[in-house]
Amino acid sequence: MMERPTLRWRRAAEEQAVAVSAGLLTPEKAYAGRLWPAEFVAAADATLTRFDADLRTLDPASDEQAWAAVERVVT
């Protein structure tokens, strides 16, 4: 199974925060928390969770339902 990007983003931010605290990385070089703030990651994860739930309810023969689910997650 594929790993959600939100897991990678959260892990990168946490690892960089630890490295900054340990003096191994300067705050200026710790980019992950700026690129993927916790609020953004939480919202993206909630959207992906809803998308997963939508996919489970689809009729496999319905392209229209699939495209509607894709449209909802993108917008």
C-alpha positions in Angstrom: 0.0 0.0 0.0 1.2 3.5 -0.8 2.1 5.8 2.0 0.2 9.1 2.2 2.2 12.2 1.5 0.9 13.6 4.8 2.8 10.9 6.7 6.1 11.8 4.9 5.5 15.6 5.5 4.7 15.1 9.2 7.8 12.8 9.6 10.1 15.3 7.8 8.9 18.2 10.0 9.3 16.2 13.2 12.8 14.9 12.2 13.9 18.4 11.3 12.5 19.9 14.6 14.5 17.2 16.5 17.7 18.0 14.5 17.2 21.8 15.2 16.8 21.1 18.9 19.9 18.9 18.9 21.9 21.6 17.1 22.4 19.5 14.0 20.4 21.7 11.7 19.9 25.4 11.6 16.4 26.7 11.8 16.9 28.4 8.4 17.5 25.0 6.8 14.6 23.3 8.5 12.2 23.7 5.6 9.5 21.0 6.3 7.6 22.9 8.9 7.3 25.9 6.7 6.3 24.0 3.6 3.9 21.7 5.4 2.5 23.5 8.5 0.7 21.2 11.0 -2.7 22.8 10.2 -2.2 22.1 6.4 -1.1 18.5 7.0 -4.1 17.9 9.2 -6.5 19.4 6.6 -4.9 17.4 3.8 -5.1 14.2 5.8 -8.8 14.8 6.6 -9.4 15.4 2.9 -7.6 12.1 1.9 -9.6 10.2 4.6 -12.9 11.5 3.1 -11.6 10.5 -0.4 -10.8 7.0 0.8 -14.3 6.7 2.3 -15.9 8.0 -0.9 -14.0 5.4 -3.0 -15.3 2.6 -0.9 -18.9 3.6 -1.7 -18.5 3.8 -5.5 -20.1 1.6 -8.0 -17.0 0.1 -9.8 -18.7 0.4 -13.1 -19.4 4.1 -12.8 -16.8 6.4 -14.2 -19.0 9.4 -13.3 -18.9 8.5 -9.6 -15.1 8.1 -9.7 -14.6 11.4 -11.5 -16.9 13.2 -9.0 -14.9 11.8 -6.1 -11.6 12.9 -7.7 -13.1 16.4 -8.3 -14.2 16.7 -4.7 -10.7 15.8 -3.4 -8.9 18.2 -5.8 -11.2 21.1 -5.1 
